[in-house]
C-alpha cells in the first residue's frame, strides 16, 4: 500500500460554507492522502476536530445534512431584553455547545488520535492562540472549537485557561504560515471564506448580513496578505466555488459538500505528481490572459500601485498590462478584483474571457 506523503491541511472559516471541507476530506481520502496535521479556524475547526477524533467522513456528511438552523442559532432574547447593549452576544451559546460536544465529546487535544490545531484569538489582548500546540494540549477540544466559532458579537467568547477566546478568523482565517512552521511537507489550504464575488444590496439586509459581508472582506484581505511572496514549503490552494453562498445558508449543504469534493479533485488533477516533489511556491499555477477595458478604465492607478510588476500607466493615463499573459496562482487572480470600475478581466490563456466579478 502506498504511503501518503507528509503534508498539513488547513481548513478556513466561512460560516456554513465551511461544510465544503467535508467534501474535501472525502476527496483526499479517496486519493489515499491523510494529513499529518490538520489546522482549523471557525467552521473549519469544527470539521477538523470531528476528523481528528477519527469520525468517518460519511458520518460527517450525515450529521451535516441533519443540522438545522435551531441547532446553531437561537436568539438570546432574555439577555438582549435585560442587558440590552451589554448582552454578551446576539445568540445563545447552548445550541452550538451541544452540537460541538455531540461531535467531539469531552476529549482534550492530548487524547486525539490525529494531530489538531484550533485557531482562536484572545479578545482582550488580540493574541492569536492555537490550541493543540505544546503546552496547550490539555485544553478541552470542545471549548477550543466553540471559541473558534464564536464570531464576536454573535456568540459569547469562551474562557479557556484564563483567556477569553473568540473566532481566530479576525486575525488569521487561513493559518497557512502556522501550518508550515509546525509540519514538514506541503501545505494544502482550503479557502471558503473569500469575498471574491460582487454582491448586491447587502446594505439592505440587516445587521447580520452586513456584519458577515464585512468579515468576508477582512478574511480575504488577510489571506492575500499571508500568501503574498510565499516561497516555501509548497502551498496548494483549493478554493471551492462557494463565494455566492451566504455564510448562514442552511439549505445549501448538499451543494457545499459536493463542491468541496469537486474542487479538491480538480486541484489534484493539476498536479502531475500529486503532493510529491512539488517545487516551492503556490500551486496550481496556470497561464492567464489579462485584459484592461480602456473604455471603463478611469486612470486611478490602483492596479499599477498595488501590482507594479504587472501593470503600468501609459501616455493616456490608462492602465496597461506589461505582459498580457502571466502564470498566476488563485491568490494572484483574486487581486484583479481591486479595480474600482471593473476594468480588469481575465481568462485562461486559450479560453474565453471570464470577468473578475463572476
C-alpha positions as CSV (number, residue, x, y, z in Angstrom):
1,X,0.0,0.0,0.0
2,X,1.4,3.4,-1.0
3,X,2.3,5.7,2.0
4,X,0.6,9.1,2.0
5,X,3.2,11.9,1.6
6,X,3.6,14.1,4.7
7,X,1.5,17.3,4.4
8,X,-0.6,19.6,6.6
9,X,-4.2,20.5,5.9
10,X,-5.6,24.0,6.7
11,X,-9.4,24.5,6.8
12,X,-10.6,28.1,6.8
13,X,-13.6,29.6,8.3
14,X,-16.6,30.9,6.3
15,X,-19.7,30.1,8.3
16,X,-21.9,27.4,6.8
17,X,-19.7,27.5,3.6
18,X,-17.2,25.5,5.7
19,X,-19.3,22.4,5.2
20,X,-17.4,22.2,1.9
21,X,-14.5,20.9,3.9
22,X,-16.3,17.6,4.4
23,X,-16.2,17.0,0.6
24,X,-12.6,18.0,0.6
25,X,-11.8,15.3,3.2
26,X,-13.7,12.7,1.1
27,X,-11.7,13.6,-2.0
28,X,-8.4,13.4,-0.1
29,X,-9.4,10.1,1.4
30,X,-10.2,8.6,-2.0
31,X,-6.7,9.6,-3.1
32,X,-5.1,7.9,-0.1
33,X,-4.0,11.3,1.3
34,X,-4.0,11.7,5.1
35,X,-2.6,14.9,6.7
36,X,-0.1,14.6,9.5
37,X,-1.5,17.8,10.9
38,X,-4.9,19.5,10.5
39,X,-5.4,23.2,11.4
40,X,-8.9,24.6,11.6
41,X,-10.4,28.1,12.0
42,X,-14.0,28.8,12.9
43,X,-16.3,26.3,11.0
44,X,-13.1,24.7,9.7
45,X,-12.1,24.0,13.3
46,X,-15.4,22.1,13.8
47,X,-14.8,19.9,10.7
48,X,-11.1,19.4,11.6
49,X,-11.9,18.4,15.2
50,X,-14.5,15.9,14.1
51,X,-12.0,14.4,11.7
52,X,-9.2,14.4,14.3
53,X,-11.4,12.3,16.7
54,X,-11.4,9.6,14.0
55,X,-15.0,10.2,12.8
56,X,-15.6,8.7,9.3
57,X,-16.2,11.2,6.6
58,X,-19.5,9.5,5.7
59,X,-20.8,10.1,9.3
60,X,-19.7,13.8,9.0
61,X,-21.8,14.1,5.8
62,X,-24.9,12.5,7.5
63,X,-24.5,14.7,10.6
64,X,-24.1,17.9,8.4
65,X,-27.2,17.1,6.4
66,X,-29.3,16.7,9.6
67,X,-28.2,20.1,11.1
68,X,-31.0,22.7,11.2
69,X,-30.8,26.5,12.0
70,X,-32.2,25.9,15.5
71,X,-29.2,23.6,16.2
72,X,-26.9,26.6,15.9
73,X,-28.7,29.9,16.1
74,X,-31.2,30.8,18.9
75,X,-31.5,34.4,19.7
76,X,-30.6,35.3,23.3
77,X,-33.9,37.1,23.9
78,X,-33.6,37.3,27.7
79,X,-30.0,38.7,27.7
80,X,-30.9,41.2,25.0
81,X,-34.0,42.4,26.8
82,X,-32.4,42.7,30.2
83,X,-28.9,43.7,29.4
84,X,-29.5,45.5,26.0
85,X,-26.1,46.7,24.7
86,X,-24.3,44.8,27.5
87,X,-25.7,41.5,26.3
88,X,-22.7,39.2,25.6
89,X,-23.9,38.1,22.2
90,X,-26.9,38.0,19.8
91,X,-27.2,34.2,20.0
92,X,-27.3,31.8,22.9
93,X,-24.3,29.5,23.5
94,X,-26.2,26.4,24.4
95,X,-27.2,25.1,20.9
96,X,-23.8,25.4,19.5
97,X,-22.2,23.9,22.6
98,X,-24.5,20.9,22.4
99,X,-23.7,20.4,18.7
100,X,-20.0,20.6,19.2
101,X,-19.9,18.2,22.1
102,X,-22.0,15.7,20.2
103,X,-19.2,15.6,17.6
104,X,-16.0,15.7,19.7
105,X,-17.2,14.7,23.2
106,X,-15.1,15.6,26.2
107,X,-11.6,14.9,24.8
108,X,-8.6,17.1,25.2
109,X,-6.1,17.6,22.4
110,X,-3.7,15.1,24.1
111,X,-6.5,12.4,23.8
112,X,-6.9,12.8,20.0
113,X,-5.7,10.1,17.6
114,X,-4.9,12.7,15.0
115,X,-2.9,15.9,15.4
116,X,-5.1,19.0,15.6
117,X,-4.6,22.8,16.0
118,X,-7.6,25.1,16.6
119,X,-7.2,28.8,15.8
120,X,-8.6,31.4,18.3
121,X,-7.9,34.9,19.4
122,X,-7.8,36.3,23.0
123,X,-10.4,39.1,22.6
124,X,-8.7,41.2,25.3
125,X,-5.1,41.1,24.2
126,X,-5.6,40.4,20.5
127,X,-3.1,37.5,20.9
128,X,-3.6,34.5,18.5
129,X,-3.9,31.3,20.5
130,X,-3.5,27.9,18.7
131,X,-4.9,25.2,21.0
132,X,-3.1,21.9,20.4
133,X,0.4,23.4,20.5
134,X,2.9,22.1,23.0
135,X,1.8,23.4,26.4
136,X,-1.8,24.0,25.1
137,X,-2.8,20.3,24.7
138,X,-4.6,19.8,27.9
139,X,-7.5,22.1,26.9
140,X,-10.9,20.8,26.0
141,X,-11.3,20.4,22.3
142,X,-15.0,21.3,22.5
143,X,-14.2,24.6,24.3
144,X,-11.5,25.5,21.7
145,X,-13.8,24.7,18.8
146,X,-16.6,26.8,20.4
147,X,-14.3,29.7,20.8
148,X,-13.0,29.4,17.3
149,X,-16.7,29.5,16.0
150,X,-17.6,32.4,18.3
151,X,-17.8,35.3,15.9
152,X,-17.5,38.4,18.2
153,X,-20.9,39.8,18.9
154,X,-22.8,36.8,17.5
155,X,-21.6,34.2,20.1
156,X,-20.0,34.9,23.5
157,X,-16.3,34.3,24.0
158,X,-15.2,31.2,25.8
159,X,-12.9,31.3,28.8
160,X,-10.1,28.8,28.3
161,X,-7.2,28.7,30.8
162,X,-7.7,32.4,31.7
163,X,-8.1,33.6,28.1
164,X,-11.4,35.0,26.8
165,X,-11.2,33.3,23.3
166,X,-13.2,34.1,20.2
167,X,-13.1,33.4,16.5
168,X,-9.5,33.3,15.2
169,X,-10.7,34.5,11.7
170,X,-10.4,38.1,12.9
171,X,-6.6,37.7,12.9
172,X,-6.0,34.8,10.5
173,X,-8.7,32.9,8.8
174,X,-6.3,30.6,6.9
175,X,-3.3,29.9,9.2
176,X,-1.0,28.7,6.5
177,X,2.2,30.1,7.9
178,X,1.4,28.4,11.2
179,X,0.9,25.1,9.5
180,X,4.2,25.5,7.5
181,X,6.1,26.1,10.7
182,X,4.7,23.0,12.5
183,X,4.8,20.2,10.0
184,X,7.1,19.1,7.2
185,X,6.0,18.8,3.6
186,X,3.5,20.8,1.6
187,X,0.6,22.8,3.0
188,X,-2.8,22.1,1.5
189,X,-5.1,25.1,2.2
190,X,-8.9,25.1,1.7
191,X,-10.2,28.7,1.5
192,X,-14.0,29.1,1.6
193,X,-14.1,32.5,3.3
194,X,-13.2,34.8,0.5
195,X,-15.0,37.8,-0.8
196,X,-14.2,37.0,-4.4
197,X,-17.6,37.9,-5.9
198,X,-19.7,41.0,-6.1
199,X,-22.9,41.1,-4.0
200,X,-25.9,43.4,-4.4
201,X,-28.0,45.1,-1.7
202,X,-26.1,43.9,1.3
203,X,-26.7,47.2,3.0
204,X,-30.5,46.5,3.0
205,X,-30.3,43.0,4.5
206,X,-29.8,43.9,8.2
207,X,-27.1,43.7,10.8
208,X,-26.1,40.1,10.4
209,X,-25.8,40.2,6.6
210,X,-23.7,43.4,6.7
211,X,-21.5,42.0,9.5
212,X,-20.9,38.8,7.7
213,X,-20.0,40.6,4.5
214,X,-17.6,42.8,6.3
215,X,-16.0,39.7,7.8
216,X,-15.7,38.1,4.4
217,X,-13.8,41.1,3.1
218,X,-11.5,41.1,6.2
219,X,-10.8,37.4,5.8
220,X,-10.0,37.7,2.1
221,X,-7.5,40.6,2.7
222,X,-5.8,38.6,5.5
223,X,-5.4,35.5,3.2
224,X,-3.9,37.6,0.4
225,X,-1.5,39.2,2.9
226,X,-0.4,35.8,4.3
227,X,0.2,34.3,0.9
228,X,2.0,37.2,-0.8
229,X,5.6,36.4,-1.5
230,X,5.1,32.8,-0.4
231,X,8.1,30.7,-1.2
232,X,8.4,27.6,0.9
233,X,7.1,25.0,1.6
234,X,4.9,24.3,-1.4
235,X,1.4,25.7,-0.8
236,X,-1.6,24.1,-2.6
237,X,-4.6,26.4,-2.7
238,X,-8.0,24.9,-3.1
239,X,-10.9,27.4,-3.5
240,X,-14.3,25.8,-3.8
241,X,-16.7,28.0,-5.8
242,X,-18.9,29.0,-2.8
243,X,-18.5,32.8,-2.9
244,X,-22.1,33.2,-3.8
245,X,-23.4,31.3,-0.8
246,X,-24.4,33.1,2.4
247,X,-22.3,32.3,5.5
248,X,-25.6,31.4,7.2
249,X,-27.3,29.3,4.5
250,X,-28.7,26.0,5.9
251,X,-30.3,24.9,2.6
252,X,-27.1,24.5,0.6
253,X,-25.4,21.7,2.4
254,X,-25.5,19.0,-0.4
255,X,-24.1,21.6,-2.8
256,X,-21.4,22.7,-0.4
257,X,-20.2,19.1,0.2
258,X,-20.2,18.2,-3.4
259,X,-18.4,21.5,-4.4
260,X,-15.6,20.8,-1.9
261,X,-15.2,17.4,-3.3
262,X,-15.1,18.7,-6.9
263,X,-12.7,21.5,-6.1
264,X,-10.1,19.3,-4.4
265,X,-10.2,16.7,-7.1
266,X,-9.9,19.4,-9.8
267,X,-6.9,20.8,-8.0
268,X,-5.2,17.5,-7.5
269,X,-5.6,16.8,-11.2
270,X,-3.5,19.8,-12.0
271,X,-0.5,18.4,-10.0
272,X,1.2,15.7,-12.2
273,X,3.0,14.1,-9.3
274,X,0.3,14.9,-6.7
275,X,1.9,16.3,-3.5
276,X,5.2,14.6,-4.2
277,X,8.2,16.7,-5.3
278,X,6.3,19.9,-5.6
279,X,8.5,22.9,-6.3
280,X,8.4,25.9,-3.8
281,X,5.6,28.5,-4.3
282,X,1.8,28.5,-4.6
283,X,0.0,25.8,-6.7
284,X,-1.7,25.3,-9.0
285,X,-0.3,27.9,-11.4
286,X,-1.7,28.4,-14.9
287,X,-1.3,30.9,-17.7
288,X,-4.0,33.6,-17.7
289,X,-4.6,36.4,-20.2
290,X,-5.2,39.8,-18.6
291,X,-7.3,42.5,-20.3
292,X,-7.9,46.1,-19.4
293,X,-11.1,47.7,-20.8
294,X,-9.8,51.1,-21.8
295,X,-13.3,52.5,-22.1
296,X,-14.0,51.6,-18.5
297,X,-10.6,52.5,-17.0
298,X,-10.6,55.9,-15.3
299,X,-6.8,56.0,-14.8
300,X,-7.0,55.9,-10.9
301,X,-3.7,53.9,-10.9
302,X,-4.8,51.4,-8.1
303,X,-3.7,48.4,-10.2
304,X,-0.3,49.9,-11.0
305,X,0.3,50.9,-7.4
306,X,-0.6,47.5,-6.0
307,X,0.9,45.3,-8.7
308,X,3.7,47.4,-10.3
309,X,5.3,44.3,-11.8
310,X,2.1,43.6,-13.7
311,X,0.5,46.9,-14.6
312,X,1.7,50.4,-15.7
313,X,0.1,53.6,-16.7
314,X,0.5,54.6,-20.4
315,X,0.8,58.0,-22.0
316,X,-3.0,58.4,-21.9
317,X,-3.0,57.7,-18.2
318,X,-4.8,54.4,-18.8
319,X,-3.7,51.1,-17.2
320,X,-2.0,48.5,-19.4
321,X,-0.7,45.0,-18.6
322,X,3.1,44.9,-19.1
323,X,2.8,41.2,-20.2
324,X,-0.7,40.2,-21.2
325,X,-0.2,36.5,-20.4
326,X,1.1,35.6,-17.0
327,X,1.5,32.4,-14.8
328,X,-0.7,33.1,-11.8
329,X,-2.0,31.3,-8.8
330,X,-5.5,31.5,-7.3
331,X,-4.3,34.2,-4.8
332,X,-2.9,36.4,-7.6
333,X,-6.0,36.2,-9.7
334,X,-8.0,37.4,-6.7
335,X,-6.1,40.7,-6.8
336,X,-7.7,41.6,-10.1
337,X,-10.8,42.4,-8.1
338,X,-9.1,45.6,-6.9
339,X,-10.2,47.7,-9.8
340,X,-13.0,50.1,-8.6
341,X,-14.6,50.3,-12.0
342,X,-14.3,46.7,-13.1
343,X,-12.0,47.5,-16.0
344,X,-9.8,44.4,-15.4
345,X,-10.8,40.9,-16.6
346,X,-9.0,37.6,-17.1
347,X,-9.4,34.3,-18.8
348,X,-7.3,31.2,-19.1
349,X,-4.9,31.6,-22.0
350,X,-6.6,29.9,-25.0
351,X,-10.1,30.0,-23.5
352,X,-13.0,32.5,-23.4
353,X,-12.8,35.6,-21.3
354,X,-14.0,35.5,-17.7
355,X,-14.8,38.7,-15.8
356,X,-13.2,39.1,-12.4
357,X,-16.6,39.7,-10.7
358,X,-18.1,36.4,-11.7
